[in-house]
């Protein structure tokens, strides 16, 4: 069967080159040609050496070389002030999930060789592919029972559409059965917003057999005589597998809402009589007449004093590696790898089957495989450089996303400023320029925008923007909705959370790092005492996290303004006396996991229980510790052995002055609003990494204070109402030019 090309991809590469492209950096991702060569090698090997009859490729990616080998190749020292280790030959390796097997290959003598092929453990499933998600809709639309149920509420077969989801958690089925749940909608024209027309039942699809194996009907809510609400059934537990799911739901059918809520302008003009585009918005252009300030060499990027490797990852999306800063000629390592490791979206409706809606968007589907092909002038503005991405099809060819990662510069407001307020005093303003590395991913109804920002003052920021369309279900007339918000007539958007796990593999001035926990506390001495007479005293209490089991999982202390620093205790600042470090600023993104501690989601996503996890890295044949909810996420029912919770609970030894990895948990709890409909304005979640005793002083003091000659007064008379008191570009207190004199 030919590959079903999703909307996000640009092309499918069908050629099978004999040799892979030469890589410039040890962490360069597999090229499309390499993906084809790897899968062809696996086909030949399985045919000649195994009883495997047919192969279906799920993933195909690079196995990172050992960390020390990569740093030696890049001439990055392992210790503060040390010399780089001698380079060694690096063997390029790849792994591929093939049906229910995992294959490891090495490139030797100009050819790929299979080193091992092992069966994936029972109860584990590799990630769900874009082809499976697309096929789910076809399977459901062609199923006679689904057609009949849709017909009962006025929907024809060609109007049936489905978002394929991982099954989540459903013990009614055997562990080995590869399943999806199909969230159904109706679409009444080619580009109609289908999410405005949810259907009231949920088929379950066997992805391998390509058939519907169960149809579930959620129960409904109703008011009691006393005015409270109750469920139409006596339990939120899953009923037994049966053809009588609707009868057991004890409710009426709910026809899909028919009102259109479109987001495409041409359709809004037809379906929304109130729609009128704004006419008072004038163009705003981003111009760089002399070009960009960054340089690219393959996947290597240099900008200002930053240097890093940028790669597409089918699972992480954007993977940033070997991030260094040129500190007056000294190349100082900061992060070995920075990326999204996992995310989960648990929904808050307890009634089955809504309770199994707990999407691991990275581990179950792959953030990179859902990346958009970005558009110049829309997703990114200005002078843009794009990095492509590639991942494997079922057939072993490569899906290619031409514009997967966007790189550009943008103005970021004032970097620093000071005015001597005294008469005749001078002022100086320096504007901030930041480098942006971004990706946009569509996970069915939701969009995630990943922005990695690099600043001239040494700061690094990850900003996650959430947009797209709410996940909705039909609601009956006057039906109570205790676990959602009615955002449009007949449309109920369930409460949910977005909980991200950001993996930080630090190398602050070397690979042996520690985490310092800081609490800011009031002095114990009372007001009026000789130690704290005014009662205003407070100070910082610091402790180093040392023990893997006792200190590996940390809580935030709001009363103490707790914060954490990644530090190299082997290098001390010459003035502060503090260790060289980067501070983690994540308070704005902290949230509690609202599910019970022994709930389905809590067992599967143990990382969501704590804001910070610290583990000692352990590199093996397949790389280091990567995935906080396990390598194989779909259909897990308990906490996987290879998950961050188990690494901490079952760990041993020290996490002080070791090669450590951090997992940061941030997110947002979404209580939907009518203003989030039909498309949600972006919501922001941020993590900031700030240097602390890393630089001698403010490292951006050498950034020029530029006065932009293209900036002019907005109005001819200098002020919109004609009553302006100050000349454009002057400081009100002393009349000196704003950018420095």
TILOPA-258983 format. One record per residue (C-alpha): residue in one letter; x, y, z. Coordinates in steps of 0.5 Angstrom, whole numbers, plus 500, padded with zeros to 3 digits. Layout:
AXYZ ...
//
This chain:
X500500500 X503507498 X505512504 X499516506 X502523505 X500528511 X499535510 X505537514 X510533509 X513536503 X515530500 X517522500 X524520498 X523513495 X531512492 X535507496 X543510495 X548505497 X552510502 X549515506 X551522506 X558524510 X556528516 X559534519 X557533526 X557527530 X550529532 X547530525 X541527524 X540521519 X539524512 X533522508 X538518504 X541514510 X534513512 X532509506 X539505506 X538503513 X531500512 X533497506 X539494510 X534491515 X529488510 X535484507 X537482514 X530480516 X529476510 X536472510 X536471518 X530471521 X523468521 X520475520 X515475514 X513482513 X516489516 X513495518 X517501520 X515505525 X521509527 X528510524 X533515527 X541516530 X543513536 X548519539 X555517540 X558517547 X558524550 X566524551 X567522544 X563528541 X566533546 X573530544 X571531536 X569538537 X575540542 X570542548 X574540554 X571536560 X573540565 X574548567 X580550564 X582543561 X584541555 X580537550 X581530550 X584526544 X579525538 X577518537 X574514531 X566515531 X562510528 X555512526 X549508529 X542508528 X536504531 X529503528 X523500531 X520495526 X513492527 X514489534 X522489534 X528494535 X534494530 X541497532 X545498526 X552501525 X556504519 X562500518 X566500511 X562504507 X556500509 X550499514 X550493518 X545490523 X548489530 X542486533 X534486532 X530484539 X523484540 X520489544 X518487551 X510485551 X506490553 X510495550 X508499543 X512503539 X510510537 X503511533 X505513526 X502519522 X500513517 X496510522 X493516525 X491517517 X488510516 X484510523 X479515519 X479511513 X477505517 X472508521 X469512516 X468505512 X465501518 X458499517 X456500524 X459507525 X456509519 X449506521 X450510528 X452516524 X446516520 X441516526 X444523528 X443525520 X451524518 X452521512 X459516511 X463522507 X461527512 X465522518 X472524520 X476522526 X482524530 X486518532 X488518539 X492512542 X488508547 X490511553 X488506558 X483500557 X484494561 X479491557 X483489551 X490485551 X496488552 X499486545 X493489541 X495495538 X489500538 X487507537 X481511540 X477515534 X474522536 X469523531 X466529528 X462531522 X464535516 X459539512 X464542506 X471541504 X474546509 X469546514 X471546521 X470539523 X471541531 X464545531 X461538530 X463533535 X459526535 X457522541 X460516540 X468513540 X470507536 X476503538 X480501532 X485495531 X491499527 X494492525 X488488523 X485495520 X478494523 X473497529 X473492535 X469496539 X464502540 X463506546 X458511548 X460516554 X454517559 X451524560 X449528566 X442530568 X439535574 X436532580 X430534583 X434537588 X438541583 X444538583 X447533578 X448526577 X451521571 X446517567 X450511570 X452509577 X459508575 X465512571 X468505570 X469502563 X463497562 X465490559 X466490551 X459489548 X455491542 X450494547 X454500549 X449505547 X444502551 X448501557 X450509557 X442510559 X442517555 X439519549 X443520542 X446527541 X446530534 X452534532 X451541533 X450544526 X452551527 X459553523 X465556527 X470557521 X477559522 X479560514 X477567512 X473565506 X469561510 X467566515 X465571510 X460565508 X458562514 X458568519 X454574518 X458578523 X465577520 X468583518 X476583517 X479589521 X481595516 X485599521 X491595521 X497597517 X503593515 X509592519 X515589516 X521586519 X527588514 X535586515 X538590509 X545588511 X543580512 X543576518 X548576524 X548568524 X552563520 X550556518 X554550517 X550544516 X546543522 X552548526 X549555528 X554561530 X550567533 X554573537 X558569542 X553563541 X555556538 X550550538 X548544534 X541544531 X537538529 X530535527 X528529532 X522525530 X520525538 X523531541 X522536535 X528541536 X534538539 X539543541 X546540543 X553542544 X551549546 X557553548 X559561549 X565564547 X567568553 X573573550 X576567547 X575562552 X570557549 X565555555 X560549555 X553550557 X548545555 X550538552 X543537550 X536541551 X530539548 X522537550 X523530553 X515528554 X509532555 X502529557 X495532556 X490529562 X483531561 X478532567 X472528566 X472522570 X466518566 X469513561 X471513556 X473520557 X477518562 X482515558 X483521554 X491522556 X495524550 X502523551 X504527545 X511526544 X512519547 X506516543 X506520536 X513524536 X513531536 X517532530 X513527526 X507532527 X512538525 X509543520 X512545514 X513553515 X511558511 X515564510 X512571512 X507567516 X510563521 X516566521 X518574519 X524577517 X530574514 X529566515 X533560515 X530553515 X532546517 X529540514 X527534518 X526527515 X522521519 X521514516 X514511513 X511504514 X515502507 X522505509 X522511505 X523518508 X518523509 X521530508 X519536512 X522542508 X521547513 X521544519 X525548524 X525556523 X531560525 X531568525 X533574529 X528579532 X528585536 X527583544 X526590547 X531594551 X537590553 X539595559 X539602560 X541607565 X540615565 X543619570 X537623572 X541629575 X541636570 X546635564 X546627566 X547623560 X544616558 X545610555 X540605552 X542598549 X537594545 X536587545 X537582539 X535575540 X536569536 X530564535 X530557533 X522555533 X518549530 X510549530 X507542531 X500540530 X497534534 X490533531 X486539534 X492543538 X498547536 X504547540 X509553538 X516551541 X521557541 X528557543 X531564545 X538566545 X540572548 X546577548 X546577556 X547569556 X540568557 X537562554 X529561554 X524556552 X517559550 X512554549 X506557546 X499553545 X494554540 X489551536 X482548537 X479545544 X478538544 X470538545 X464533546 X457534544 X452536550 X445535550 X440541551 X441544558 X445538560 X450540566 X457540565 X461539571 X468538568 X468542562 X465549559 X460550554 X464554549 X458554543 X451551543 X452544544 X459544544 X463542551 X470543552 X473539557 X478541563 X485539562 X492540563 X498540559 X504538563 X511538559 X518535561 X524539559 X530535559 X536539560 X543535560 X548540562 X555541562 X556548565 X564549564 X565541564 X560535564 X561534572 X555538575 X551539581 X544542583 X544547588 X537549591 X536556594 X531558599 X530565601 X528566608 X527571613 X532571619 X530567625 X531573629 X525577631 X524584630 X527588636 X533584636 X540586636 X541581630 X534584626 X532590629 X528593624 X525586622 X526586615 X532581614 X532575610 X538571606 X539565602 X540558604 X543554600 X544546599 X547542594 X543536592 X547530593 X543523594 X540520588 X534517592 X533522597 X535529593 X533526586 X526529586 X524536589 X518540590 X517547590 X517551596 X513557595 X514561601 X521560601 X521562593 X525556592 X530556586 X535551583 X542552580 X546548575 X553549578 X560547577 X563546584 X570546581 X570553578 X569559582 X567566581 X573571582 X569576586 X562573588 X566566591 X560562588 X560557583 X560558576 X552556574 X546557571 X540559574 X533555573 X527560573 X520556572 X516559577 X511561572 X510554569 X509550575 X503546577 X500540580 X498534577 X490534579 X489527578 X490522584 X496520586 X495513584 X491514578 X492512571 X496518569 X500518575 X502511574 X504512567 X507520568 X511519574 X515525572 X508530573 X509529580 X515533581 X517540578 X525538578 X528531577 X535530577 X539523575 X546521574 X546520567 X548512564 X550511557 X549505554 X549502547 X543506545 X545512548 X544516555 X537516559 X532520555 X525519556 X522520563 X515516561 X519510558 X522509551 X515506549 X509510551 X503507548 X498503552 X503503558 X499501564 X504502570 X510506571 X515503566 X522501568 X526506564 X522512567 X525518571 X521516577 X524509577 X531512576 X530516582 X527511587 X531505585 X537509584 X543509588 X550513589 X551521588 X548526584 X553531586 X559533581 X557528576 X554527569 X547529571 X541530567 X535534569 X528534568 X524540569 X516539569 X512545567 X505546564 X498550564 X491548567 X486549562 X479551564 X476553557 X473560556 X468562550 X474566548 X478560546 X473558541 X473557535 X481557535 X485559542 X489565542 X496563544 X497561551 X505562554 X509557558 X516559559 X523557562 X529561563 X536559564 X540565567 X548565568 X549566575 X557567577 X558564570 X561571567 X565576570 X560581569 X554583565 X557580558 X552584554 X556591556 X560590549 X553590545 X553597541 X547602543 X544603536 X540609534 X535606529 X535611523 X529608520 X525610526 X520616525 X515619529 X508616528 X505622526 X507628522 X507633528 X510628533 X504627537 X497624535 X493629538 X498635536 X500636544 X507633544 X512636549 X518632547 X522631541 X522624538 X528621540 X530625547 X529624554 X524628558 X528629564 X534632560 X533632553 X539628551 X539623545 X536616548 X541611545 X547615548 X551621549 
//
